[in-house]
Amino acid sequence: MNMERDLHMASGEGEASYVNNSRLQLKALLEAEVVLEKAVREVYMDLHNPTMTVVDLGCSSGQNTLIFVSKVIKVVSRESSSRSGFHPVELQVFLNDLPGNDFNHVFRSLERFKKQTAAEHEENTTLLPFYIAGLPGSYYTRLFPPQSCHLFHSSYCLHWRSQVPAGLGGANEYINEGNVYIAKTTPAGVVELYRRQFQEDMLLFFKLRHEELVLGGQMVLTFHGRKYEDLYNNGYLDHPTGLLSRALQSLVEQVCHIIIFTTVIA
Ligand SMILES: C[S@@+](CC[C@H](N)C(=O)[O-])C[C@H]1O[C@@H](n2cnc3c(N)ncnc32)[C@H](O)[C@@H]1O
């Protein structure tokens, strides 16, 4: 699998779409709200530029990314209106995800978002002008010129690896005993492959963002972590990932049966 080319959340607005199945991600976004607001405020107060550049890495196609944008607009509008002597700023927002993401859905929502933002805009504050653009590409590559971004945000994304770890799954290679996650039956070699892939990915991510951030810029990153040192104890993720791997296995078995059946008939 080529992650950059093949990975994407379910597009559109149907029952199984990302748009209609991202409430857990919304919860994570809201829980990190205070941290985000503090970072936006500090970045604004430290700004030496008429444009504040803000990026949502792994924006996907749902409402959550626009909720993030709306928070940034509110905080900066409030700050710039309440402090005399601070110069006016304009906001440039980049919404980033992999090329297969349903950017069209986000783009189609923008007109409504602009009207809603204007309607909800607080009295006694000046609504800051904002410009929103889509940016397809992997955050494991360079996305911006050097020192050009003031704030990176990423919610519920960085647990995605850049690739399936080399050495996993092919003939004569490690296999994960039917799991789609690190579970009780996962061989130690598989755990080690994922650990190394995670380290490589995160080092690369930080190196790239460090090059793109202005001095004094900030990042707010929210992603799955572990409560326990024991890698085989995934806490609340054990149950859903176990169910998911069983469902996938049953689908694979059905497909295999159909292939064998048609081969016998033929
Ligand atoms: C669970 S969604 C979270 C989306 C959104 N931030 C939210 O809170 O609803 C994770 C997103 O990360 C994106 N993603 C995964 N790996 C990525 C990468 N290397 N570069 C950019 N986006 C990536 C996926 O395509 C997906 O849209």
The ligand as an ORCA input file, in Angstrom:
! r2SCAN-3c Opt
* xyz 0 1
  C      -9.069     10.695     11.769
  S      -8.794     11.916     10.552
  C      -8.786     13.403     11.535
  C      -9.240     14.593     10.722
  C      -9.476     15.887     11.448
  N      -8.246     16.449     11.954
  C     -10.499     15.756     12.532
  O     -10.166     16.018     13.689
  O     -11.633     15.409     12.229
  C      -7.064     11.685     10.166
  C      -6.671     12.389      8.891
  O      -5.250     12.358      8.781
  C      -4.960     12.246      7.413
  N      -3.571     11.792      7.251
  C      -3.033     10.583      7.580
  N      -1.737     10.544      7.236
  C      -1.451     11.762      6.680
  C      -0.277     12.333      6.119
  N       0.866     11.651      6.057
  N      -0.326     13.597      5.647
  C      -1.481     14.311      5.698
  N      -2.636     13.821      6.214
  C      -2.613     12.561      6.693
  C      -5.981     11.235      6.907
  O      -6.115     11.278      5.505
  C      -7.231     11.709      7.645
  O      -7.983     12.603      6.897
*
